[in-house]
Amino acid sequence: MSKQQGPKKKVVAAAPKAAKQPPVVAAKPKTGRPSLAEKKVELIFNRNNYILMGAGALLMAIGILLMGGGDMPDPNTWDESIIYSPRRMVLAPIFMIAGLVVEVFAIFKR
């Protein structure tokens, strides 16, 4: 009693795809110090420091502009109210000193 069997079917399973692996890099000898890629670089100044430095520079620029100008309308006359005006003698130095204080604060701020 022999049973006649038809042709056997082959089941082919797809081979699993290999996971993408990073390229092999030769290991560097350990020197005790972390490499540039391993250590996190921390800058001395952050964004807030640079904003404060810009504000200080702007205050000093305003002080310089306030000190400028004031030429005499007639070169043969001397008008002390133009040269020694409150704008030049009080307001401009206040802006200059405020700008310098803001700059020092920006540099020393952590």
C-alpha positions as CSV (number, residue, x, y, z in Angstrom):
1,M,0.0,0.0,0.0
2,S,1.9,2.7,-1.2
3,K,0.4,6.0,-1.3
4,Q,1.4,8.2,-4.0
5,Q,2.6,11.5,-2.7
6,G,2.8,14.6,-4.8
7,P,5.9,16.7,-5.1
8,K,6.9,18.2,-1.8
9,K,6.6,21.9,-1.4
10,K,9.5,23.7,0.0
11,V,8.8,26.6,2.4
12,V,11.5,29.2,2.2
13,A,11.6,31.7,5.0
14,A,13.1,35.1,4.5
15,A,16.4,35.4,6.2
16,P,16.3,38.0,9.0
17,K,17.9,41.3,8.0
18,A,21.0,42.2,9.9
19,A,20.6,45.2,12.0
20,K,22.6,48.2,10.8
21,Q,25.7,48.5,12.9
22,P,28.0,51.4,13.1
23,P,31.4,51.0,11.4
24,V,34.1,49.4,13.4
25,V,36.6,51.9,14.6
26,A,40.0,51.0,16.0
27,A,40.0,51.6,19.7
28,K,42.3,54.4,20.9
29,P,44.6,53.7,23.8
30,K,43.3,55.2,27.0
31,T,45.4,58.2,28.1
32,G,43.5,59.1,31.2
33,R,42.0,62.2,29.6
34,P,38.7,62.3,27.8
35,S,38.8,62.9,24.1
36,L,37.1,66.0,22.6
37,A,34.1,63.9,21.6
38,E,33.7,62.6,25.1
39,K,34.0,65.8,27.1
40,K,31.3,68.4,27.1
41,V,32.6,71.9,26.2
42,E,31.2,74.5,28.5
43,L,31.7,78.1,27.3
44,I,32.7,80.9,29.7
45,F,29.8,83.2,28.7
46,N,26.3,82.2,27.9
47,R,23.6,84.0,26.0
48,N,22.5,86.2,28.9
49,N,26.1,87.5,29.3
50,Y,26.3,88.5,25.7
51,I,22.9,90.3,25.8
52,L,24.1,92.2,28.9
53,M,27.4,93.1,27.1
54,G,25.5,94.4,24.1
55,A,23.3,96.5,26.4
56,G,26.4,98.0,28.1
57,A,28.0,98.8,24.8
58,L,24.7,100.4,23.6
59,L,24.6,102.6,26.8
60,M,28.2,103.7,26.2
61,A,27.4,104.5,22.6
62,I,24.4,106.6,23.6
63,G,26.7,108.4,26.1
64,I,29.2,109.2,23.4
65,L,26.5,110.5,21.1
66,L,25.1,112.7,23.8
67,M,28.6,114.2,24.3
68,G,29.0,115.0,20.6
69,G,27.9,118.0,18.6
70,G,27.5,121.5,19.9
71,D,29.6,123.5,17.5
72,M,29.5,127.3,17.8
73,P,27.1,129.1,15.4
74,D,29.7,131.8,15.0
75,P,33.5,131.0,15.2
76,N,34.2,134.5,16.7
77,T,32.0,134.0,19.8
78,W,32.2,131.6,22.7
79,D,28.9,130.3,24.2
80,E,29.4,128.4,27.4
81,S,25.8,127.2,27.5
82,I,26.5,125.0,24.4
83,I,29.8,123.5,25.7
84,Y,28.7,123.1,29.3
85,S,25.1,122.1,28.8
86,P,23.4,119.7,31.2
87,R,23.2,117.1,28.4
88,R,27.0,117.0,28.1
89,M,27.9,117.5,31.7
90,V,25.4,115.3,33.5
91,L,23.4,113.0,31.2
92,A,26.2,111.7,28.9
93,P,28.5,110.7,31.8
94,I,25.6,109.0,33.5
95,F,25.1,106.9,30.4
96,M,28.8,106.1,30.1
97,I,29.2,105.0,33.7
98,A,26.0,103.0,33.6
99,G,27.3,101.2,30.4
100,L,30.6,100.4,32.2
101,V,28.8,99.1,35.2
102,V,26.6,96.9,33.0
103,E,29.7,95.6,31.2
104,V,31.5,94.7,34.5
105,F,28.3,93.0,35.7
106,A,28.0,91.0,32.5
107,I,31.6,89.8,32.7
108,F,31.3,88.7,36.4
109,K,27.8,87.2,36.2
110,R,27.8,83.4,36.4
